[in-house]
Amino acid sequence: QVQLVESGGGLVQVGGSTRLSCAASGPTFSIYSMGWFRQAPGKEREFVATITSPGTGTSYTESVKGRFTISRDNTKNTLYLQMNSLKPEDTAVYYCARGAYSRNPGEYALWGQGTQVTVSS
């Protein structure tokens, strides 16, 4: 079974930066669009960003525009989320997902286990 494994989460200061990674097993990573989602305590799963299979197109939710950047390295089967100017409201479990260029989580076929990002002073 193909797996997605997130890493890079942890405790980050307000205004700080971190980069999340999502490593995909298998040789077919490059043919799939990918996405990042997050879920905070007491809130629904929220779209963060998505990227086309070659990495030439991206889209973001309004709350992270100008602060987050989604990218991918198809030679390494890895998806990234660069997170800058972090705010407490960015605190959530972050998930990578495979299979769509979409804001709708129902259109993604495969999900990672998630990584916790906590933003505090």
N, C-alpha and C positions, 0 to 999 in steps of 0.2 A: 504494500500500500504506500502511495506517495504521502510524504509528511512535510509539514511546514513547522519550523522551529524558530520562535522569536527569541531575541536576546537584546541586551542593552538597557533594560529597565533598571530602576532603582530610585534612590532619593536624590532629587535635584533641587537646587536653590531657586527661589523666585528670580526671574530674569536670566537664568542660566540656560545651558544648552546640553543636549545629548543626542545621540544617534541610535535609533533602533535598527536591528537587522532581522531579516527573515530568511532563513536558509531552506531551500527546497530540495528534496531528494529527487532523483530521476533526471533523465536527459531532456525532457520536454518542457522545461520551465519557460524557455524563450517563446513559445507559441501562445502563452496565456497572458491576458490582461490580469492585473493584480490590484488589490486594494488594502487599505488600512482602516480599521474601525476601532472604536473605544467604547468602554462601558464604565461609568462612574457609579458609586454606591447610590442606590435609589433611583437611578435613571435608566432609560432605555439604551440599547446599543445604538451608537451614533456613527455615521459615516465621517471619515476624516479626509481621505485622499484616495485617488485611483490613478492608474497609469496603463497605457497601452502596451502591447506585447514587446514592441521594439524600444519603448521608452520615449517616443516622440510626442506623445500627448499626455497631459495631466489635467486633473481637476481636483478642487479642494472645497471643503465646507467653508463658509464665510468666516467662521470664528478663528480659523488657523491661517487664512490667506496672508501672505507676507511674512509669516513666522515659520511655517513648516514647508519642507520640500521632500517630495517623494521621488525616488530614483531607483534604478535597477542596474545590475551588472549581470548580463545574461551569460557571460563566460564563467561566472562563479555561481550561477543559480541562486542569486541573492537579491532580495528587495530591501530597500532602506527607507527610513523616515528620519530626516534631519529635523530636529525640533529646537528652535531658538526662541528667546524672549519668553520663557515658560511662565505660566500663570498658575495659581492654585487650582483654578477650574479645569486645567489640563490633567489633573490627577485622575487616573483611570487605569483599568486593564486594557492594554492595546493588543489587538489581534490583527494578524495578516490573513488574507484570504485570496484564493485563486479562482479565476474563471470568468471574470466580467470586467467591463469598463462601465461602472455603474455606481450610483449612490444607494442602491437598494440591496441590503444584505441577502435577501432571498435569491438573488441572481448569482451568488457565489457558491461554488460546488465543494470547496475544501477550505478548512480553517485550521490555523495553528492553535496552540494551547493558551496563548496569551502571555504577556509580560507586564508586571505592575510598574507604573510610573507614578511617583509621588513627588509633588512640587510643594515646597514649604520654605519659610524663612528660617 
